[in-house]
């Protein structure tokens, strides 16, 4: 009887130890899902160090393997080279595969980082494929972890166990993270040697011989997981001499046989009293062990729960916690018919401060903002940081509170958060934009309310920042249209449904064409004619602008070659460049590749740069602009005067032209202040040896005044509308240019 109980205790120890390992894996999943940005090596190390300490697991290897699609392979490798400070990091084994599951982080670093666990050479590949398609913990079959480089390498006998769990991200958390179309983000888990795992349970010192067999596959012989040193005596496993136990964990079935192997028959009284003593001792030890495990388990859960529910930087609620509490608050509001406000808050120009003074200063600023935010909000407000410089505030209103009190609270929030912050011996100023959505008017669930508050916040940004907006149905309609525009625009790019039109730039003295601006035109079969003023902002918000910009440059080069082959004299073609394009590290390389592909001279192109990019990243753009200028590409500041105009751009950067926005030209006859500003810009630019282009000229009076002010170049309907590529040869201005060129040749 005592040996039977000893076997039961031993089996229970194994199961409990596996459960502890499973808790650790589940905690890793929760932690990674709570992040809204790619996990850094430091975050992974802190997480695993905490688990190792809490669960006393010094010999456990934790790992995270990130899903990477074939299209994201290069971007992933560049990201890891930066994170790991290893310029040679690459996914191995080499070769093109539809998708990869590279080891991204391990702790301790016992495994080769970058090894593809979807590789056919990986010995546990099938388990990872199974884990991907399963949303629960999976225990691997006994395996030898082999990171093989080829099919002929020896695979050794099983010696380890792995516990896996897949990670899936919801749509709002995918962002810059790599996932497949279903949101699969990767596999997380731990690896432990079977011998050390069982040795930590006192295996072999309890008077039992034992053998453990994996019986999951009923169609094949069981796999021997472990055989104790005393278990190789075949006489022990005769019928009726041993006890058999079975349990399942993580999708696998285990069979455990135990048998006594240390019996002393010399002393009868010892044989009589031993079962009783062993039973009492085991009962005491089992009770102590369960009590110790319970308190350790509760302590670990509290520690992990705190880390998951609290934002590490600010001490506010984490994204995970605030979303969980959101559902509880909505349930309370439904029961009491109360009103709830969701406030989506985003700091204005935070990236500028981060880039200018460093992430450490940015983190200190976020902490100060968080403290000031909580001080100005009512006591019942739940404040969470969603990530970066985005915050979510939830307020359940009492019956006597109304929208007027909300207005005053929002104004006070913006006023307080906009006050100066003294950080690292410097005063920093920052504003915020707030969007508000209400339950039950604007939505019945947390996802809808957050989405609508985010829409309202974006409208506050468009309205000039440092303001707030309440969600209304018009915003929802605009959002739906923007989604349609994005989808149709991607389709238009794939099927070449976009066109480039070209508007001439005219020398105001000679009235000769001295350049053309490439302008996008889109006539969609469902949406009709969509203005660039509408689809370009959508493209910038969704990232489509990158593909759109590449398409525009390639089309411009193709048309230049085509016109030259037709014998036309082609003036420089101006192409608008977005801030997102200029920030790409490969921008210059790609542009030079296009010029080389089509054999187009750099002086045939002109880049029009909106001055807002210079505000965001003046230092980063300066060297790129100088390189472009040295190549012979002309540079213009577009829409000058409408943003944060600074004379330093004109003085320090290699621009050739300043382009005055059409807002000033349109009203310059009736509005003397616009006329004065236009004249001042022209004089200033000429003093700095820059040419001036006026866009939007529509009548003779505007042209006469611009000539009087000394403007160099004009553009607008007075001269010509934007022309399709096939209409260029028949346009009077282009014909005059080529006629003049022919006369000069003679």
C-alpha positions as CSV (number, residue, x, y, z in Angstrom):
1,X,0.0,0.0,0.0
2,X,2.8,2.5,0.9
3,X,4.6,1.9,-2.5
4,X,1.3,2.5,-4.3
5,X,0.9,5.9,-2.5
6,X,4.6,6.7,-3.2
7,X,3.9,6.1,-6.9
8,X,0.8,8.4,-6.7
9,X,2.8,11.1,-5.1
10,X,5.6,10.8,-7.6
11,X,3.1,11.1,-10.5
12,X,1.4,14.0,-8.9
13,X,4.8,15.8,-8.6
14,X,5.4,15.4,-12.3
15,X,2.0,16.7,-13.2
16,X,2.3,19.7,-10.8
17,X,5.8,20.5,-12.2
18,X,4.4,20.5,-15.7
19,X,1.6,22.8,-14.7
20,X,4.1,25.3,-13.2
21,X,6.0,25.2,-16.5
22,X,2.7,25.8,-18.3
23,X,1.9,28.8,-16.1
24,X,5.2,30.4,-17.1
25,X,4.4,29.9,-20.8
26,X,0.9,31.4,-20.4
27,X,2.4,34.4,-18.5
28,X,4.8,35.0,-21.5
29,X,1.9,34.9,-23.9
30,X,0.0,37.5,-21.8
31,X,3.0,39.8,-21.5
32,X,3.8,39.8,-25.3
33,X,0.1,40.3,-26.2
34,X,0.0,43.4,-23.8
35,X,2.7,45.1,-25.8
36,X,1.7,47.4,-28.7
37,X,5.1,47.4,-30.4
38,X,7.8,44.8,-31.3
39,X,9.3,43.3,-28.1
40,X,12.9,44.4,-27.4
41,X,15.7,42.1,-26.1
42,X,15.7,44.0,-22.8
43,X,11.9,43.4,-22.3
44,X,12.3,39.7,-23.0
45,X,15.3,39.4,-20.6
46,X,13.4,41.2,-17.8
47,X,10.3,39.0,-18.3
48,X,12.3,35.7,-18.3
49,X,14.4,36.8,-15.3
50,X,11.3,37.5,-13.4
51,X,9.8,34.0,-14.3
52,X,13.1,32.3,-13.5
53,X,13.2,33.9,-10.1
54,X,9.5,33.4,-9.2
55,X,9.4,29.8,-10.2
56,X,13.0,28.8,-9.3
57,X,13.8,27.5,-12.8
58,X,17.5,28.0,-13.3
59,X,17.9,25.3,-15.9
60,X,14.9,26.3,-18.0
61,X,15.5,27.8,-21.5
62,X,12.8,30.3,-22.5
63,X,12.4,31.2,-26.2
64,X,10.3,33.4,-28.5
65,X,10.1,32.7,-32.3
66,X,8.5,35.4,-34.4
67,X,6.5,34.7,-37.5
68,X,8.0,36.3,-40.7
69,X,6.4,36.2,-44.1
70,X,8.6,36.0,-47.2
71,X,7.9,39.7,-48.0
72,X,9.0,40.8,-44.5
73,X,12.2,38.8,-44.3
74,X,14.6,41.6,-45.1
75,X,12.8,44.1,-42.8
76,X,12.9,41.5,-39.9
77,X,16.6,40.9,-40.4
78,X,17.4,44.6,-40.4
79,X,15.3,45.1,-37.3
80,X,17.1,42.3,-35.5
81,X,20.5,43.6,-36.5
82,X,19.6,46.8,-34.9
83,X,18.1,45.2,-31.7
84,X,20.9,42.6,-31.3
85,X,23.7,45.0,-32.4
86,X,24.8,42.2,-34.7
87,X,25.5,43.4,-38.3
88,X,25.6,39.7,-39.6
89,X,22.3,38.5,-38.1
90,X,20.3,36.5,-40.7
91,X,17.6,33.8,-40.8
92,X,19.2,30.3,-41.1
93,X,19.3,27.8,-42.8
94,X,19.5,30.0,-45.9
95,X,17.1,29.8,-48.7
96,X,13.7,31.2,-49.8
97,X,10.7,29.7,-48.1
98,X,7.1,31.0,-48.1
99,X,7.3,31.8,-44.4
100,X,9.7,31.6,-41.5
101,X,9.6,31.1,-37.7
102,X,13.1,32.3,-36.6
103,X,14.3,32.1,-33.0
104,X,14.1,35.7,-32.1
105,X,15.1,35.6,-28.4
106,X,16.2,32.9,-26.0
107,X,17.2,33.1,-22.4
108,X,19.8,31.9,-21.6
109,X,21.2,32.3,-25.1
110,X,21.8,28.5,-25.7
111,X,20.1,28.3,-29.1
112,X,21.3,29.9,-32.4
113,X,19.3,33.1,-32.9
114,X,17.7,33.4,-36.3
115,X,17.3,29.6,-36.8
116,X,14.0,28.9,-38.7
117,X,11.8,26.6,-36.7
118,X,9.7,26.0,-39.8
119,X,12.8,24.8,-41.6
120,X,12.5,21.2,-42.8
121,X,15.8,20.5,-41.1
122,X,14.5,21.3,-37.6
123,X,13.8,18.2,-35.7
124,X,10.7,19.5,-33.9
125,X,9.3,21.3,-37.0
126,X,6.0,19.4,-36.9
127,X,5.3,20.5,-33.3
128,X,5.7,24.1,-34.2
129,X,3.3,23.7,-37.1
130,X,0.8,22.1,-34.7
131,X,1.3,24.9,-32.2
132,X,0.5,27.5,-34.8
133,X,-2.9,26.0,-35.5
134,X,-3.7,25.5,-31.8
135,X,-4.7,28.1,-29.2
136,X,-3.7,26.1,-26.1
137,X,-0.6,24.8,-24.4
138,X,1.1,21.9,-26.2
139,X,3.7,19.5,-24.8
140,X,6.1,18.2,-27.4
141,X,6.9,14.6,-27.8
142,X,10.3,13.6,-26.3
143,X,12.8,15.1,-28.7
144,X,16.3,16.0,-29.3
145,X,16.6,19.6,-30.3
146,X,18.7,19.6,-33.5
147,X,19.4,22.8,-35.4
148,X,20.6,20.9,-38.5
149,X,21.9,22.6,-41.6
150,X,21.3,19.7,-43.9
151,X,19.4,16.4,-44.3
152,X,22.4,14.1,-43.6
153,X,23.2,15.2,-40.1
154,X,22.7,12.8,-37.3
155,X,19.6,13.1,-35.1
156,X,20.4,12.0,-31.5
157,X,18.1,10.3,-29.1
158,X,15.4,12.2,-27.3
159,X,16.5,14.1,-24.2
160,X,14.3,17.2,-23.9
161,X,10.7,18.5,-23.5
162,X,9.3,21.6,-24.9
163,X,6.1,23.4,-24.0
164,X,4.7,25.6,-26.8
165,X,2.0,28.2,-27.1
166,X,1.0,30.2,-30.2
167,X,0.5,34.0,-30.0
168,X,-2.2,35.6,-32.0
169,X,-2.7,39.4,-32.0
170,X,-6.0,41.3,-32.5
171,X,-6.2,43.7,-35.4
172,X,-5.6,46.8,-33.3
173,X,-2.3,45.4,-31.9
174,X,-0.7,44.2,-35.2
175,X,0.7,47.6,-36.3
176,X,4.4,47.2,-37.1
177,X,4.4,43.6,-35.9
178,X,4.7,40.8,-38.5
179,X,1.6,38.5,-38.5
180,X,-0.1,36.4,-41.1
181,X,-3.6,37.2,-42.4
182,X,-5.1,35.5,-39.3
183,X,-3.0,37.5,-36.8
184,X,-0.5,34.6,-36.0
185,X,2.5,36.4,-34.4
186,X,4.7,33.6,-33.4
187,X,5.4,30.8,-30.8
188,X,6.6,31.2,-27.3
189,X,7.7,28.4,-25.0
190,X,10.3,26.8,-22.8
191,X,12.8,24.0,-23.1
192,X,13.9,21.7,-20.3
193,X,16.2,18.6,-20.2
194,X,14.2,15.6,-19.1
195,X,16.9,14.4,-16.7
196,X,17.2,17.7,-14.8
197,X,13.4,18.1,-14.9
198,X,12.8,14.7,-13.2
199,X,15.9,15.0,-11.0
200,X,14.5,18.2,-9.5
201,X,11.5,16.1,-8.3
202,X,13.7,13.7,-6.3
203,X,13.3,11.0,-8.9
204,X,15.4,7.9,-8.0
205,X,15.7,8.8,-4.3
206,X,12.2,7.7,-3.3
207,X,12.7,3.9,-3.3
208,X,11.0,3.5,-6.7
209,X,12.2,2.2,-10.0
210,X,10.2,3.9,-12.7
211,X,9.8,4.2,-16.4
212,X,7.9,6.9,-18.4
213,X,6.4,6.2,-21.8
214,X,4.7,8.6,-24.3
215,X,1.7,6.7,-25.5
216,X,0.0,9.5,-27.5
217,X,0.2,7.8,-30.9
218,X,-2.0,4.7,-30.4
219,X,-1.0,3.3,-33.8
220,X,2.7,3.2,-32.9
221,X,4.8,1.8,-30.1
222,X,5.2,4.2,-27.2
223,X,8.2,6.4,-27.0
224,X,10.4,5.9,-23.9
225,X,10.6,9.2,-22.2
226,X,12.8,8.2,-19.3
227,X,14.0,5.1,-17.6
228,X,15.4,5.3,-14.1
229,X,18.8,3.7,-13.5
230,X,17.2,0.9,-11.5
231,X,14.5,0.5,-14.1
232,X,16.6,-1.5,-16.5
233,X,16.2,-4.6,-14.4
234,X,13.6,-6.6,-16.4
235,X,12.6,-8.7,-13.4
236,X,11.0,-5.6,-11.8
237,X,8.4,-5.3,-14.6
238,X,6.9,-8.8,-14.2
239,X,3.2,-9.0,-14.0
240,X,1.6,-7.8,-10.7
241,X,5.0,-6.5,-9.4
242,X,4.5,-2.9,-10.5
243,X,1.9,-0.1,-10.5
244,X,0.8,1.7,-13.6
245,X,-0.5,5.3,-13.8
246,X,-1.6,7.5,-16.7
247,X,-2.3,11.2,-17.3
248,X,-2.5,13.6,-20.2
249,X,-1.0,17.1,-20.4
250,X,-0.6,19.5,-23.3
251,X,-2.2,17.2,-25.8
252,X,0.1,14.2,-24.9
253,X,-0.6,11.0,-23.1
254,X,2.0,9.6,-20.6
255,X,2.1,6.2,-18.9
256,X,4.2,5.9,-15.7
257,X,5.2,2.5,-14.2
258,X,6.6,2.4,-10.7
259,X,8.0,-0.5,-8.7
260,X,9.8,-0.8,-5.3
261,X,13.4,-1.8,-5.5
262,X,14.7,-1.3,-2.0
263,X,13.1,-3.8,0.4
264,X,14.6,-5.1,3.7
265,X,13.1,-8.5,4.6
266,X,15.4,-9.1,7.6
267,X,13.5,-7.2,10.2
268,X,9.8,-8.2,10.6
269,X,8.8,-5.2,12.8
270,X,10.3,-2.8,10.2
271,X,8.1,-4.4,7.5
272,X,5.1,-4.0,9.8
273,X,5.6,-0.4,10.8
274,X,7.2,0.9,7.6
275,X,4.0,1.4,5.6
276,X,2.5,3.4,8.5
277,X,5.5,5.6,8.9
278,X,5.9,6.2,5.2
279,X,2.2,7.0,4.8
280,X,2.4,9.6,7.7
281,X,5.6,11.1,6.3
282,X,4.2,11.3,2.8
283,X,1.0,12.9,4.0
284,X,3.0,15.5,5.9
285,X,5.3,16.2,3.0
286,X,2.4,16.3,0.5
287,X,0.5,18.7,2.7
288,X,3.6,20.9,3.1
289,X,4.4,20.8,-0.5
290,X,0.9,21.7,-1.6
291,X,0.8,24.6,0.9
292,X,4.2,25.8,-0.3
293,X,3.2,25.5,-3.9
294,X,-0.1,27.3,-3.3
295,X,1.5,30.3,-1.7
296,X,4.3,30.4,-4.4
297,X,1.7,30.1,-7.1
298,X,-0.5,32.9,-5.7
299,X,2.6,35.1,-5.2
300,X,3.7,34.5,-8.8
301,X,0.2,35.2,-10.1
302,X,0.1,38.5,-8.2
303,X,3.6,39.5,-9.5
304,X,2.8,38.6,-13.1
305,X,-0.7,40.2,-12.9
306,X,0.9,43.4,-11.7
307,X,3.4,43.4,-14.5
308,X,0.7,42.7,-17.1
309,X,-1.8,45.2,-15.7
310,X,0.5,48.1,-15.1
311,X,2.4,50.2,-17.6
312,X,6.1,49.8,-16.8
313,X,7.0,53.4,-17.6
314,X,4.2,55.5,-16.2
315,X,2.6,53.3,-13.6
316,X,-0.8,53.8,-15.3
317,X,-3.0,50.9,-16.3
318,X,-1.6,48.9,-19.2
319,X,-3.4,48.5,-22.5
320,X,-4.4,45.0,-21.5
321,X,-5.8,46.1,-18.1
322,X,-7.7,49.1,-19.4
323,X,-9.4,47.1,-22.1
324,X,-10.4,44.5,-19.5
325,X,-11.8,47.1,-17.1
326,X,-13.6,48.8,-20.0
327,X,-15.8,45.7,-20.4
328,X,-16.6,45.7,-16.6
329,X,-17.5,49.4,-16.7
330,X,-19.8,48.9,-19.7
331,X,-21.6,46.1,-17.8
332,X,-22.1,48.4,-14.8
333,X,-23.4,51.2,-17.0
334,X,-25.9,48.9,-18.7
335,X,-27.3,47.8,-15.3
336,X,-27.5,51.4,-13.9
337,X,-28.3,53.1,-17.3
338,X,-25.3,55.3,-16.7
339,X,-23.3,57.3,-19.3
340,X,-19.6,56.6,-19.9
341,X,-17.1,58.7,-21.8
342,X,-14.0,57.2,-23.6
343,X,-11.3,59.8,-24.1
344,X,-8.6,59.0,-26.6
345,X,-5.6,61.3,-26.0
346,X,-2.5,61.8,-28.2
347,X,0.4,64.2,-27.5
348,X,1.1,66.8,-30.2
349,X,4.6,66.7,-31.8
350,X,5.9,64.2,-29.2
351,X,8.1,62.6,-31.9
352,X,9.9,65.9,-32.5
353,X,10.9,66.0,-28.8
354,X,11.9,62.4,-28.9
355,X,14.1,62.8,-31.9
356,X,15.6,66.1,-30.8
357,X,16.5,65.2,-27.2
358,X,16.5,61.4,-27.1
359,X,14.2,58.6,-25.9
360,X,15.3,59.0,-22.3
361,X,14.1,62.5,-22.2
362,X,10.9,61.4,-24.0
363,X,10.3,58.8,-21.4
364,X,10.7,61.3,-18.6
365,X,8.2,63.6,-20.4
366,X,5.7,60.8,-20.7
367,X,6.0,60.2,-16.9
368,X,5.4,63.9,-16.1
369,X,2.4,64.0,-18.5
370,X,0.9,60.9,-16.8
371,X,1.3,62.4,-13.4
372,X,-0.3,65.7,-14.5
373,X,-3.1,63.9,-16.3
374,X,-4.1,61.9,-13.3
375,X,-4.1,65.0,-11.1
376,X,-6.6,66.9,-13.3
377,X,-9.0,64.0,-13.8
378,X,-11.9,63.0,-11.4
379,X,-11.2,60.3,-8.8
380,X,-13.3,57.7,-10.6
381,X,-11.4,58.0,-13.9
382,X,-9.5,55.0,-15.2
383,X,-6.4,56.1,-17.0
384,X,-4.4,53.8,-19.2
385,X,-1.4,54.2,-21.6
386,X,-2.0,52.4,-24.9
387,X,1.6,52.8,-26.0
388,X,3.9,55.5,-27.3
389,X,2.2,58.9,-26.6
390,X,-1.4,57.6,-26.7
391,X,-3.6,57.4,-23.6
392,X,-7.1,56.2,-22.9
393,X,-9.3,57.6,-20.2
394,X,-12.6,56.1,-19.1
395,X,-15.1,58.1,-17.0
396,X,-18.4,56.8,-15.7
397,X,-20.7,59.8,-15.2
398,X,-23.2,60.4,-12.5
399,X,-26.8,61.3,-13.5
400,X,-26.3,65.0,-12.6
401,X,-23.3,65.4,-14.8
402,X,-23.8,66.7,-18.3
403,X,-21.9,67.6,-21.5
404,X,-21.1,71.1,-20.2
405,X,-19.0,69.6,-17.3
406,X,-17.3,67.4,-19.9
407,X,-16.4,70.4,-22.0
408,X,-14.9,72.3,-19.0
409,X,-13.0,69.2,-18.0
410,X,-11.5,68.7,-21.4
411,X,-10.5,72.4,-21.7
412,X,-8.8,72.1,-18.3
413,X,-7.0,68.9,-19.3
414,X,-5.6,70.6,-22.5
415,X,-4.6,73.7,-20.5
416,X,-2.8,71.8,-17.8
417,X,-1.0,69.4,-20.1
418,X,0.2,72.3,-22.3
419,X,2.1,73.9,-19.4
420,X,5.9,73.8,-19.6
421,X,7.7,70.7,-18.3
422,X,11.2,71.2,-16.7
423,X,13.2,68.1,-17.7
424,X,17.0,67.7,-17.8
425,X,17.6,71.4,-17.2
426,X,15.4,72.5,-20.1
427,X,11.8,73.6,-20.5
428,X,9.8,71.5,-22.8
429,X,6.3,72.4,-24.2
430,X,3.9,69.9,-25.6
431,X,0.2,70.0,-26.4
432,X,-2.4,67.2,-26.7
433,X,-5.4,66.4,-28.9
434,X,-8.4,64.6,-27.5
435,X,-11.3,62.6,-29.1
436,X,-14.4,61.7,-27.1
437,X,-17.0,59.0,-27.7
438,X,-19.9,58.3,-25.4
439,X,-21.7,55.1,-24.3
440,X,-24.5,54.4,-25.2
441,X,-24.9,57.0,-28.0
442,X,-21.8,56.2,-30.0
443,X,-21.4,52.5,-29.3
444,X,-22.3,49.5,-27.2
445,X,-18.9,47.8,-26.9
446,X,-15.3,48.8,-26.0
447,X,-13.9,48.2,-29.5
448,X,-16.4,50.5,-31.2
449,X,-16.0,53.3,-28.6
450,X,-12.2,53.3,-28.8
451,X,-12.3,53.4,-32.6
452,X,-14.8,56.3,-32.6
453,X,-12.8,58.2,-30.0
454,X,-9.7,57.7,-32.1
455,X,-11.5,59.1,-35.1
456,X,-12.6,62.2,-33.1
457,X,-9.0,62.7,-31.9
458,X,-7.8,62.6,-35.5
459,X,-10.3,65.3,-36.4
460,X,-8.9,67.4,-33.5
461,X,-5.4,67.0,-35.0
462,X,-6.7,68.2,-38.4
463,X,-8.4,71.2,-36.7
464,X,-5.0,72.5,-35.6
465,X,-4.1,70.3,-32.5
466,X,-4.3,71.3,-28.9
467,X,-8.1,70.8,-29.1
468,X,-10.8,68.2,-28.5
469,X,-13.6,66.9,-30.7
470,X,-16.7,64.7,-29.9
471,X,-17.5,61.9,-32.3
472,X,-20.4,62.5,-34.7
473,X,-21.9,60.4,-37.5
474,X,-20.2,62.5,-40.2
475,X,-16.8,61.2,-38.9
476,X,-18.0,57.7,-39.2
477,X,-19.2,58.3,-42.8
478,X,-15.8,59.9,-43.6
479,X,-14.0,57.0,-42.0
480,X,-16.0,54.5,-44.0
481,X,-15.2,56.4,-47.2
482,X,-11.5,56.5,-46.3
483,X,-11.5,52.7,-45.9
484,X,-13.1,52.4,-49.3
485,X,-10.6,54.8,-50.8
486,X,-7.7,52.9,-49.3
487,X,-8.9,49.5,-50.7
488,X,-9.7,50.9,-54.1
489,X,-6.4,52.8,-54.2
490,X,-4.5,49.6,-53.5
491,X,-6.4,48.0,-56.4
492,X,-5.8,50.9,-58.7
493,X,-2.0,50.6,-58.0
494,X,-2.0,46.9,-58.8
495,X,-4.0,47.3,-62.0
496,X,-2.4,50.6,-63.3
497,X,-5.7,52.6,-63.0
498,X,-3.9,55.8,-61.9
499,X,-2.5,58.4,-64.3
500,X,0.1,61.1,-64.2
501,X,-0.9,64.5,-65.7
502,X,1.6,67.3,-66.2
503,X,1.0,71.0,-65.6
504,X,3.5,73.4,-67.3
505,X,5.6,75.9,-65.3
506,X,6.0,79.2,-67.3
507,X,8.8,81.8,-67.2
508,X,6.8,85.0,-66.5
509,X,9.2,87.1,-68.6
510,X,9.4,85.0,-71.8
511,X,6.3,82.9,-71.3
512,X,8.3,79.8,-72.2
513,X,7.7,76.5,-70.5
514,X,10.6,75.9,-68.1
515,X,9.3,72.8,-66.3
516,X,6.3,70.6,-65.5
517,X,4.7,69.3,-62.3
518,X,3.6,65.7,-62.2
519,X,0.1,65.5,-60.7
520,X,-1.8,62.3,-59.9
521,X,-5.2,61.7,-61.4
522,X,-7.6,58.9,-60.4
523,X,-11.0,58.1,-61.9
524,X,-12.3,55.0,-60.1
525,X,-15.1,52.9,-61.6
526,X,-16.9,52.8,-58.2
527,X,-15.9,56.1,-56.5
528,X,-15.7,58.2,-59.6
529,X,-13.1,61.0,-59.9
530,X,-11.3,61.2,-56.5
531,X,-9.3,64.4,-55.9
532,X,-5.6,64.1,-54.8
533,X,-6.6,66.4,-51.9
534,X,-8.7,63.5,-50.7
535,X,-6.7,60.3,-51.5
536,X,-3.2,61.6,-50.8
537,X,-3.9,62.1,-47.0
538,X,-5.5,58.6,-46.9
539,X,-2.4,57.2,-48.6
540,X,-0.1,58.9,-46.0
541,X,-2.1,57.6,-43.1
542,X,-2.2,54.0,-44.3
543,X,1.3,53.7,-45.7
544,X,0.1,53.3,-49.3
545,X,2.0,56.6,-50.0
546,X,5.2,54.6,-50.3
547,X,4.0,52.5,-53.2
548,X,2.3,55.5,-54.7
549,X,5.5,57.5,-54.5
550,X,7.5,54.7,-56.2
551,X,4.9,54.5,-58.9
552,X,5.0,58.3,-59.6
553,X,8.8,58.3,-59.9
554,X,8.8,55.4,-62.3
555,X,6.0,56.8,-64.4
556,X,7.8,60.2,-64.6
557,X,11.0,58.5,-65.8
558,X,9.1,56.4,-68.4
559,X,7.3,59.5,-69.8
560,X,10.6,61.4,-70.0
561,X,12.1,58.6,-72.1
562,X,9.0,58.3,-74.2
563,X,8.8,62.0,-75.1
564,X,12.5,62.1,-75.8
565,X,12.1,59.2,-78.2
566,X,9.3,61.2,-79.9
567,X,11.7,64.1,-80.4
568,X,10.2,66.4,-77.8
569,X,12.3,68.8,-75.8
570,X,11.5,67.8,-72.2
571,X,11.9,70.4,-69.4
572,X,12.6,69.2,-65.8
573,X,9.7,67.2,-64.3
574,X,8.8,68.0,-60.7
575,X,7.6,65.2,-58.5
576,X,6.1,65.7,-55.0
577,X,7.8,63.8,-52.2
578,X,6.1,62.9,-49.0
579,X,7.7,62.9,-45.5
580,X,7.4,59.1,-45.3
581,X,9.3,58.6,-48.5
582,X,12.2,60.8,-47.5
583,X,12.5,59.0,-44.2
584,X,13.1,55.6,-45.9
585,X,16.8,54.6,-45.7
586,X,16.7,53.3,-49.2
587,X,15.0,56.4,-50.8
588,X,18.2,57.6,-52.5
589,X,19.3,54.1,-53.6
590,X,15.9,53.4,-55.2
591,X,15.8,56.8,-57.0
592,X,19.3,56.2,-58.4
593,X,18.3,52.7,-59.5
594,X,15.3,54.2,-61.5
595,X,17.5,56.8,-63.1
596,X,19.9,54.1,-64.2
597,X,17.2,51.8,-65.3
598,X,15.6,54.3,-67.7
599,X,18.9,56.1,-68.5
600,X,17.4,59.5,-67.3
601,X,19.7,62.4,-66.3
602,X,19.3,63.6,-62.7
603,X,18.8,67.2,-64.0
604,X,15.6,66.0,-65.7
605,X,14.0,65.7,-62.3
606,X,12.9,68.2,-59.7
607,X,11.7,67.2,-56.2
608,X,9.1,69.3,-54.4
609,X,9.4,68.9,-50.6
610,X,6.7,70.2,-48.3
611,X,8.2,72.3,-45.5
612,X,6.4,70.3,-42.8
613,X,9.0,67.5,-43.2
614,X,11.7,69.9,-42.3
615,X,10.0,70.7,-39.1
616,X,9.7,67.0,-38.2
617,X,13.2,65.9,-39.2
618,X,15.3,68.8,-40.4
619,X,18.6,67.2,-39.3
620,X,17.9,63.8,-40.9
621,X,16.7,65.5,-44.2
622,X,19.6,67.9,-44.5
623,X,22.3,65.5,-45.7
624,X,19.9,63.6,-48.0
625,X,18.9,66.9,-49.7
626,X,22.6,67.9,-50.1
627,X,23.3,64.5,-51.7
628,X,20.4,65.0,-54.1
629,X,21.5,68.5,-55.0
630,X,25.1,67.3,-55.7
631,X,23.7,64.8,-58.1
632,X,22.1,67.7,-60.1
633,X,18.4,67.2,-59.0
634,X,16.6,70.5,-58.5
635,X,14.9,71.0,-55.1
636,X,11.9,73.2,-54.3
637,X,10.1,74.0,-51.0
638,X,6.4,73.4,-51.8
639,X,3.5,75.3,-50.2
640,X,5.9,77.9,-48.6
641,X,4.1,80.1,-46.1
642,X,1.3,77.8,-45.0
643,X,3.2,75.9,-42.3
644,X,5.9,76.7,-39.8
645,X,8.0,78.7,-42.2
646,X,11.6,79.3,-41.1
647,X,14.3,81.3,-42.8
648,X,16.9,78.8,-41.8
649,X,15.6,76.3,-44.4
650,X,16.2,78.8,-47.1
651,X,19.6,79.8,-45.7
652,X,21.1,76.4,-44.7
653,X,19.6,73.9,-47.2
654,X,20.4,73.5,-50.9
655,X,17.0,74.6,-52.4
656,X,16.8,76.0,-55.8
657,X,13.2,77.3,-55.7
658,X,10.5,78.5,-53.3
659,X,6.9,77.7,-54.3
660,X,4.3,80.2,-52.9
661,X,1.1,78.4,-52.0
662,X,-2.0,79.2,-54.2
663,X,-3.9,80.4,-51.1
664,X,-1.9,83.6,-51.2
665,X,-2.1,84.0,-55.0
666,X,-5.9,83.4,-55.0
667,X,-6.7,86.3,-52.7
668,X,-3.8,88.7,-53.4
669,X,-5.8,91.1,-55.4
670,X,-8.5,91.6,-52.7
671,X,-6.4,90.9,-49.6
672,X,-3.5,93.4,-49.2
673,X,-1.9,91.3,-46.4
674,X,-1.7,88.3,-48.8
675,X,-0.2,90.6,-51.4
676,X,2.4,92.0,-48.9
677,X,3.4,88.5,-47.8
678,X,3.8,87.4,-51.4
679,X,6.0,90.4,-52.2
680,X,8.1,89.8,-49.0
681,X,8.7,86.1,-49.9
682,X,9.8,87.0,-53.4
683,X,12.2,89.7,-52.2
684,X,13.6,87.4,-49.5
685,X,14.1,84.5,-51.9
686,X,15.9,86.7,-54.4
687,X,18.2,88.0,-51.7
688,X,19.1,84.3,-51.1
689,X,19.6,83.6,-54.9
690,X,16.4,81.4,-55.0
691,X,13.9,81.4,-57.8
692,X,10.2,81.9,-56.9
693,X,7.3,79.9,-58.4
694,X,3.7,81.1,-57.9
695,X,1.1,78.4,-58.3
696,X,-2.7,78.8,-58.9
697,X,-2.6,81.8,-61.3
698,X,-6.0,82.0,-62.8
699,X,-6.4,85.6,-64.2
700,X,-4.4,88.4,-65.8
701,X,-4.6,90.7,-62.8
702,X,-2.7,88.1,-60.6
703,X,-0.1,87.7,-63.4
704,X,0.4,91.5,-63.8
705,X,0.9,91.9,-60.0
706,X,3.3,89.0,-59.8
707,X,5.4,90.4,-62.7
708,X,5.5,93.7,-60.9
709,X,6.8,91.9,-57.7
710,X,9.5,90.2,-59.8
711,X,8.2,86.6,-59.5
712,X,10.2,84.3,-61.8
713,X,7.8,81.4,-62.7
714,X,4.1,80.9,-62.8
715,X,1.8,77.9,-62.8
716,X,-2.0,77.7,-63.1
717,X,-5.1,77.5,-65.3
718,X,-4.3,80.9,-66.9
719,X,-1.5,79.1,-68.8
720,X,-2.6,75.5,-68.9
721,X,-4.4,72.9,-67.0
722,X,-2.7,69.6,-66.1
723,X,-2.3,67.5,-69.3
724,X,-2.4,63.8,-70.0
725,X,0.9,62.3,-71.2
726,X,-0.5,61.8,-74.7
727,X,-1.6,65.5,-75.0
728,X,1.8,67.0,-74.4
729,X,2.8,67.1,-78.1
730,X,-0.3,69.2,-79.0
731,X,-0.2,71.7,-76.1
732,X,0.6,75.2,-77.4
733,X,3.1,75.9,-74.5
734,X,5.0,72.6,-75.2
735,X,4.9,73.3,-78.9
736,X,6.3,76.7,-78.4
737,X,9.1,75.3,-76.3
738,X,10.1,72.8,-79.0
739,X,9.7,75.4,-81.7
740,X,12.0,77.7,-79.8
741,X,14.5,74.8,-79.3
742,X,14.4,74.1,-83.1
743,X,15.0,77.8,-83.9
744,X,18.0,77.9,-81.5
745,X,19.4,74.7,-83.1
746,X,19.5,76.5,-86.5
